[in-house]
Amino acid sequence: MPHSAPPSTNPLRDPRDRRLARVAAPSALVLFGVTGDLARKKLLPAMYDLVNRGLLPPSFSLVGFGRREWSHEDFAAYARKSVMANARTEFQETVWQQFAAGLRFVQGEFDDSAAYDRLTEVLAELDEDRGTRGNHAFYLSIPPKAFELVCQQLAEHGLAENPEAEGWRRVVIEKPFGHDLESAKELNSIVESVFSHDAIFRIDHYLGKETVQNILAMRFANAMYEPLWNADHIDHVQITMAESIGIGTRAGYYDGVGAARDVIQNHLLQLLALTAMEEPGSFTARALRYEKAKVLSAVVLGDDLGESSAIGQYGEGLQGGEEVKGFLEEQDIPSDSRTETFAALRLEVDNRRWQGVPFFLRAGKRLGRRVTEIAVIFKRTPNRLFTPHDTEEFGQNAVVIRIQPDEGVTIRFGSKVPGTQSEIRDVTMDFGYGHAFTESSPEAYERLILDVLLGEPPLFPDHEEVELSWKILDPFEQYWAAHDVRPETYAPGSWGPASADRLMQREGRTWRRP
């Protein structure tokens, strides 16, 4: 069972925080794909940061599983280099030594039965020598096509759920959860044949971000928002995930996937669900998932999917004063690729709260700047007291939740300009995490890894949410394929293709320029 430590044991906590820290029970985590970029840049540093924050016990152990012919010491040296380069918290030798004492490595291929025998021996040794008590989590940071193979091997070697074994067994799956509805159902069936529903943790790292979790706090802990959070007052909602970079070294993964499958199906539809959901009865996984699933099942598409969507590819040109390659010129991208690097969708949520309110989702690469935000745009006021001349610079009220970077919330409203005239102009009030709190926000993977070890799944989407999300996206993917819709070229550093602007202009609206 998880146990608690007083706040004073963790020097990195805000002294005003009087809650008891959640500390994981003794356990071992097996990391498949330990030499990949995600493990090197995010997962290994996140685990060290958890140890540094006093949230993992001294007996916590990490087993790397990979093809390299490494000793335990080789793996420790690799992990140390990763931590020193990417950890959020200060590197401390004493903390590192505690973390390194539990590091082990098992060499082998995913289909190598002998490697799983060695893994079984290593876990038994950790249970005996470090007191991990049979509590084992398996993190599959590997291509989805290998999930079935690894799960089967874990089951055959008694490493998955075993009623006769001591402790708990859990599995963590990185996205993508399939490439369409049918593949998602097949993947869910494979994993759930080996692990129980409650032991499967599907990671969407966006849900681990403090600013995403703050959506619920902002809505339900403050009296000023919820009375206005409905179709009577809100004109529309824009959810944006923009990246200023190109595909980099991800050509092998990205080509044939595209922005809609890579980002909208998981990240942005989860943000839509959190923005539109009703207040849950509690913060339990069952209550949160139930309300999110209600929203996703109520999403409706337009009659004309062509007019309700836009896709594009970035071309070559200048960005930030530098010449950049177009998508079709990127290494390992076929010259005739139709993979979109930008996608925008118009959706509606067909329930009483949101009747008639459009939700616009967009995601893309090589856009004007890196930003993820939710912009809730309110209806215009009648303005009977003010002439059009008085309100030329006055737009619509808005609440903008900034997910990254510069995490926080901005409220835009009208105010009188100083002077003798009754001139109204937009002004903003801003809340920034970096200014309001003395403790920096933990990385998303810190929160999520800790929740896996604690056995707390509220921030992890379940199979129903995954399948509902594919039911929303699949019709668009099928429409683009059936009607031979080709991505429209857009300039790097812009905010996407002209078709995305037309998507908004048809209804007299415009995209925000963050």
C-alpha positions in Angstrom: 0.0 0.0 0.0 1.3 3.6 -0.7 2.5 5.3 2.4 2.9 9.0 3.2 5.8 11.1 4.3 5.5 14.6 5.9 6.1 17.6 3.6 9.2 18.5 5.6 11.1 15.4 4.2 11.1 16.9 0.7 13.2 20.1 0.4 11.7 20.8 -3.1 8.1 21.2 -1.8 6.6 24.6 -1.2 6.6 25.0 2.6 3.1 26.3 2.4 1.9 23.0 1.1 0.6 21.1 4.1 -0.6 18.0 2.3 1.1 14.7 2.9 3.3 13.6 0.0 2.2 10.5 -1.9 5.1 8.1 -1.9 5.0 4.9 -3.9 5.4 1.5 -2.3 8.6 -0.5 -2.9 8.4 -1.7 -6.5 10.4 -2.4 -9.7 9.7 -0.9 -13.1 10.8 -2.7 -16.3 11.4 -0.3 -19.1 11.2 -1.8 -22.6 12.7 0.6 -25.2 15.2 2.0 -22.7 17.6 3.2 -25.4 15.0 5.3 -27.3 14.7 9.0 -27.3 11.7 9.0 -25.0 13.5 7.0 -22.3 16.6 9.1 -22.6 15.1 12.5 -22.6 12.0 12.0 -20.5 11.5 8.7 -18.6 14.9 8.3 -17.0 15.2 11.9 -15.9 11.6 11.8 -14.6 12.3 8.8 -12.4 15.5 10.5 -11.0 13.4 13.6 -10.3 10.9 11.6 -8.4 13.7 10.1 -6.3 15.1 13.6 -5.8 11.7 14.8 -4.6 11.4 12.0 -2.1 8.4 10.4 -3.9 10.0 7.0 -4.7 11.2 4.8 -1.8 14.9 3.9 -1.4 14.1 0.4 -2.6 12.7 1.5 -5.9 14.4 -0.4 -8.8 14.5 0.1 -12.5 15.3 -2.7 -15.0 16.2 -1.7 -18.6 15.4 -4.3 -21.3 17.2 -3.8 -24.7 19.3 -5.4 -27.4 22.6 -3.8 -26.4 25.2 -6.0 -24.8 25.4 -4.0 -21.6 26.3 -4.8 -18.1 24.4 -3.4 -15.2 27.2 -0.8 -14.8 27.0 0.1 -18.5 23.3 0.8 -18.1 24.0 2.9 -15.0 26.5 5.0 -16.9 24.0 5.6 -19.7 21.2 6.5 -17.2 23.6 8.9 -15.4 24.4 10.7 -18.6 20.7 11.0 -19.5 19.8 12.3 -16.0 22.6 14.9 -15.9 21.6 16.2 -19.3 17.8 16.2 -18.9 16.7 16.1 -15.3 14.5 19.0 -14.0 15.8 19.0 -10.5 19.4 19.6 -9.3 21.8 16.7 -9.7 22.9 15.4 -6.3 25.4 12.6 -6.0 23.9 11.1 -2.9 20.5 10.9 -4.6 22.0 9.4 -7.7 23.8 6.7 -5.7 20.4 5.8 -4.1 18.8 5.6 -7.6 21.7 3.8 -9.2 21.7 1.0 -6.5 18.5 -0.3 -8.0 19.5 -0.2 -11.7 19.7 -3.5 -13.6 19.9 -4.4 -17.3 18.6 -7.4 -19.2 19.9 -7.9 -22.8 17.6 -9.5 -25.4 15.2 -9.2 -28.3 11.4 -8.9 -27.7 11.0 -12.5 -29.0 13.9 -14.0 -27.0 12.4 -16.4 -24.5 15.7 -16.8 -22.7 15.8 -13.0 -22.1 12.5 -13.2 -20.3 14.0 -16.0 -18.2 16.8 -13.7 -17.2 14.3 -10.9 -16.5 12.4 -13.3 -14.2 15.6 -14.0 -12.3 16.5 -10.3 -12.0 13.0 -9.4 -10.7 13.2 -12.3 -8.2 16.6 -11.0 -7.0 15.2 -7.5 -6.6 12.2 -8.8 -4.6 14.7 -10.7 -2.3 17.5 -8.2 -2.0 15.7 -4.8 -2.3 12.3 -5.7 -1.0 10.3 -4.9 -4.1 7.6 -7.4 -2.9 6.6 -8.6 -6.3 5.3 -5.2 -7.3 6.3 -5.0 -11.0 5.3 -2.5 -13.6 6.2 -3.0 -17.3 6.6 0.2 -19.4 6.3 -0.5 -23.1 8.0 2.4 -24.8 8.2 0.4 -28.0 6.5 0.3 -31.4 2.8 -0.8 -31.2 3.5 -3.7 -33.4 5.6 -5.2 -30.7 3.0 -4.9 -27.9 1.4 -8.3 -28.6 4.7 -10.1 -28.7 5.9 -8.6 -25.4 2.6 -9.1 -23.6 2.6 -12.8 -24.7 6.1 -13.3 -23.5 5.3 -11.7 -20.1 2.3 -14.0 -19.8 4.1 -17.1 -20.8 6.9 -16.5 -18.2 4.5 -15.7 -15.4 5.4 -12.0 -15.3 2.0 -10.6 -16.1 -0.9 -11.0 -13.7 -0.6 -14.1 -11.7 -3.0 -14.8 -8.8 -0.4 -17.0 -7.1 2.3 -14.3 -7.2 3.0 -11.7 -4.5 2.3 -8.1 -5.2 0.7 -6.3 -8.2 1.5 -6.3 -11.9 0.8 -3.4 -14.2 1.5 -2.4 -17.8 2.1 1.0 -19.3 1.5 1.6 -23.0 2.7 4.6 -24.9 0.6 6.0 -27.8 -0.3 5.6 -30.5 -3.2 3.3 -29.5 -3.7 1.9 -33.0 -4.0 3.8 -36.3 -7.8 3.6 -36.6 -10.8 2.2 -34.7 -10.4 -1.5 -35.8 -6.7 -1.5 -34.9 -7.4 0.1 -31.6 -10.0 -2.5 -30.7 -7.5 -5.3 -31.7 -4.8 -3.7 -29.6 -7.1 -3.4 -26.6 -8.1 -7.0 -26.9 -4.5 -8.2 -27.0 -3.4 -6.2 -23.9 -6.6 -7.0 -21.9 -6.1 -10.7 -22.6 -2.9 -10.5 -20.5 -3.6 -7.7 -18.0 -6.8 -6.8 -16.3 -8.6 -3.5 -17.2 -7.5 -1.8 -14.0 -3.8 -2.8 -14.5 -3.5 -1.2 -17.9 -2.2 2.4 -18.0 -2.4 4.1 -21.4 -0.2 7.1 -21.2 -1.1 10.4 -22.8 1.6 12.7 -21.4 -0.6 15.8 -22.0 -2.9 14.6 -19.2 0.0 14.8 -16.8 0.6 18.5 -17.3 -0.3 20.7 -14.4 -2.1 23.1 -16.8 -4.3 20.3 -18.1 -5.3 19.3 -14.6 -5.9 22.9 -13.8 -8.8 22.9 -16.3 -10.9 21.1 -13.8 -9.7 23.2 -10.9 -10.5 26.4 -12.8 -13.9 25.3 -13.8 -15.2 23.6 -10.7 -13.4 25.3 -7.9 -14.4 28.9 -8.9 -17.9 30.3 -8.9 -17.2 32.8 -11.7 -16.7 30.3 -14.5 -19.3 27.5 -14.3 -22.4 29.6 -14.6 -21.1 31.0 -17.9 -19.6 27.7 -19.3 -22.4 26.9 -21.7 -24.1 27.7 -25.0 -25.9 30.7 -23.6 -22.7 32.6 -23.2 -20.0 30.9 -25.2 -19.7 31.5 -29.0 -17.1 28.9 -29.8 -13.9 27.1 -28.5 -10.5 26.9 -30.2 -8.0 24.2 -29.2 -4.6 24.6 -30.7 -1.4 22.6 -30.6 1.2 24.4 -32.7 4.9 23.4 -33.2 7.5 25.7 -34.8 9.7 22.7 -35.7 9.4 20.3 -38.5 9.4 16.5 -38.2 13.1 16.3 -37.4 14.2 12.6 -37.1 10.6 11.3 -36.9 10.2 10.6 -40.6 10.0 6.9 -40.2 7.1 7.3 -37.7 5.4 10.4 -39.0 5.0 9.6 -42.7 1.6 7.9 -43.2 0.4 9.0 -39.7 0.1 12.8 -39.9 -1.0 15.5 -37.6 -4.6 14.3 -37.2 -3.7 10.8 -36.0 -0.6 12.0 -34.1 -2.1 14.8 -32.1 -5.8 15.4 -32.6 -7.0 11.8 -32.0 -5.5 11.7 -28.5 -4.2 15.0 -27.1 -6.7 17.5 -28.5 -9.8 15.3 -28.1 -8.8 14.7 -24.5 -8.5 18.5 -24.0 -12.0 18.9 -25.7 -13.4 16.3 -23.2 -11.9 18.1 -20.2 -13.2 21.4 -21.4 -16.7 20.3 -22.1 -17.3 17.6 -19.5 -19.8 17.9 -16.6 -18.5 18.0 -13.0 -17.6 14.5 -12.0 -18.9 13.1 -8.7 -15.3 12.6 -7.5 -11.7 12.5 -8.9 -11.8 8.7 -9.1 -10.9 7.1 -12.4 -14.4 5.8 -12.9 -16.0 9.2 -12.4 -13.6 11.1 -14.6 -13.6 8.6 -17.4 -17.4 8.4 -17.3 -17.8 12.1 -17.8 -15.2 12.3 -20.5 -16.7 9.4 -22.4 -20.1 11.1 -22.3 -18.6 14.1 -24.1 -16.8 12.1 -26.7 -19.9 10.0 -27.4 -21.9 13.2 -27.9 -19.5 14.7 -30.5 -21.1 15.1 -33.9 -19.6 15.9 -37.3 -20.8 18.3 -40.0 -22.8 17.1 -42.9 -19.9 18.1 -45.3 -16.6 16.7 -43.9 -14.8 18.6 -46.6 -16.0 22.0 -45.3 -15.5 20.8 -41.7 -11.8 20.1 -42.1 -8.6 21.4 -43.6 -5.2 19.7 -44.1 -1.9 21.0 -45.2 1.8 20.4 -45.6 4.6 22.9 -44.8 6.6 23.9 -47.8 10.2 25.2 -48.0 11.0 28.8 -47.2 12.2 31.2 -44.5 11.4 30.7 -40.9 13.0 32.9 -38.2 15.4 34.2 -40.8 16.6 30.8 -41.8 15.9 28.7 -44.9 14.1 25.5 -43.9 13.2 22.4 -45.9 9.7 21.6 -46.9 8.1 18.4 -45.7 8.6 16.7 -49.1 12.3 17.6 -49.0 12.8 16.2 -45.5 15.1 13.1 -45.3 13.3 9.8 -45.9 10.0 11.4 -46.9 8.7 10.3 -50.3 8.3 13.1 -52.8 4.7 12.1 -53.4 3.7 11.8 -49.7 0.2 12.9 -48.8 0.8 12.9 -45.1 -0.6 16.1 -43.6 1.6 18.2 -41.2 -1.4 20.4 -40.4 -5.0 19.5 -39.7 -8.0 21.4 -38.5 -11.5 20.0 -37.6 -14.8 21.5 -36.7 -16.8 19.5 -34.3 -19.9 20.0 -32.1 -21.0 18.4 -28.8 -24.6 17.5 -29.1 -25.9 18.0 -25.6 -27.8 20.6 -23.7 -24.8 22.5 -22.4 -23.0 22.9 -25.7 -25.9 22.8 -28.3 -24.8 24.8 -31.3 -21.3 25.7 -30.0 -18.6 24.7 -32.5 -15.2 23.4 -31.3 -12.4 24.1 -33.6 -9.3 21.8 -33.3 -6.0 22.5 -35.1 -2.5 21.0 -34.9 0.5 21.5 -37.1 4.2 21.7 -37.5 6.3 24.7 -38.8 3.7 27.1 -37.5 4.2 30.6 -36.1 5.3 29.5 -32.7 5.2 26.6 -30.2 2.0 26.8 -28.2 -0.8 24.6 -26.9 -3.8 26.4 -25.7 -7.6 26.3 -25.2 -9.4 29.5 -26.1 -13.0 29.8 -24.9 -14.5 32.7 -26.9 -17.6 34.3 -25.5 -20.5 35.8 -27.4 -20.5 39.5 -28.2 -22.4 41.9 -26.0 -25.1 44.1 -27.6 -23.0 47.3 -26.9 -26.0 49.6 -26.8 -24.1 52.2 -24.8 -21.2 52.4 -27.2 -21.0 53.2 -30.9 -18.9 51.2 -33.3 -16.3 53.9 -33.2 -16.0 53.5 -29.5 -15.3 49.8 -29.7 -13.1 49.5 -32.8 -10.4 47.7 -30.8 -12.8 45.7 -28.7 -13.2 42.1 -29.5 -14.9 39.2 -27.7 -14.3 38.2 -24.1 -12.2 35.1 -23.9 -10.6 32.8 -21.3 -7.4 31.3 -22.7 -5.8 28.4 -20.9 -2.1 28.1 -21.9 -0.9 24.5 -21.7 2.6 25.2 -22.9 4.8 27.1 -22.9 4.4 29.9 -20.3 1.7 27.9 -18.6 -1.2 29.9 -17.2 -4.5 31.5 -17.9 -5.4 34.8 -19.5 -8.8 36.5 -19.4 -9.5 39.1 -22.1 -12.1 41.7 -21.5 -13.0 45.3 -22.5 -12.0 48.3 -20.5 -12.4 52.1 -21.0 -9.3 53.9 -22.3 -8.3 56.8 -20.1 -9.5 60.1 -21.4 -12.7 62.1 -21.9 -14.1 59.8 -24.6 -15.9 56.5 -24.0 -13.5 54.4 -25.9 -13.4 50.6 -25.1 -10.3 48.5 -25.8 -9.3 44.9 -25.1 -7.1 44.3 -22.0 -6.0 41.1 -20.3 -5.6 39.8 -16.8 -2.9 37.1 -16.6 -2.1 34.2 -14.3 1.3 32.5 -14.8 2.4 29.4 -13.0 6.0 30.6 -12.9 4.9 33.8 -11.1 2.2 32.5 -8.8 3.9 29.5 -7.3 7.3 29.0 -5.7 7.6 25.4 -6.8 8.1 24.7 -10.5 5.7 22.4 -12.2 6.9 18.8 -12.4 7.3 17.2 -15.8 4.2 15.3 -17.0 6.0 12.0 -16.9 6.9 12.5 -13.2 3.2 12.7 -12.3 2.2 9.8 -14.6 5.0 7.4 -13.6 4.2 8.1 -9.9 0.5 7.4 -10.5 1.3 4.1 -12.2 3.3 3.0 -9.2 0.6 4.2 -6.8 -2.1 2.5 -8.9 -4.0 5.7 -9.5 -5.4 5.7 -13.0 -7.6 8.9 -13.2 -5.2 10.7 -15.7 -5.0 7.7 -18.0 -7.6 7.2 -20.8 -9.3 3.8 -20.9 -10.1 1.7 -23.9 -13.6 3.3 -24.3 -12.1 6.8 -24.6 -9.6 5.6 -27.1 -12.2 3.9 -29.3 -14.6 6.9 -29.1 -11.8 9.2 -30.2 -11.1 7.0 -33.3 -14.9 7.0 -34.1 -14.6 10.8 -34.3 -11.4 10.9 -36.5 -12.0 7.9 -38.7 -14.7 9.5 -40.9 -12.4 12.4 -41.7 -9.5 10.1 -42.6 -11.9 8.1 -44.8 -13.3 11.2 -46.4 -9.8 12.6 -47.3 -8.8 9.2 -48.8 -12.1 8.6 -50.7 -12.2 12.2 -52.2 -8.5 12.3 -52.9 -8.0 15.4 -50.7 -4.4 16.6 -51.0 -2.8 18.6 -48.3 -2.5 22.3 -49.2 1.0 23.8 -49.0 1.6 26.5 -46.4 4.6 28.7 -45.7 6.8 27.8 -42.7 6.3 30.2 -39.9 2.6 30.9 -40.9 -0.5 29.6 -39.1 -1.4 26.9 -41.7 -3.0 26.7 -45.1 -5.6 29.2 -46.5 -8.2 26.4 -46.3 -8.0 26.5 -42.5 -8.9 30.2 -42.5 -11.8 29.5 -44.9 -13.0 26.9 -42.4 -13.5 29.7 -39.9 -14.6 32.4 -42.3 -17.6 30.4 -43.4 -19.1 31.2 -40.0 -17.8 34.7 -39.6 -15.0 33.7 -37.2 -11.2 33.8 -37.2 -8.4 31.8 -35.6 -6.6 33.3 -32.7 -3.0 34.3 -33.3 -1.3 33.3 -30.1 
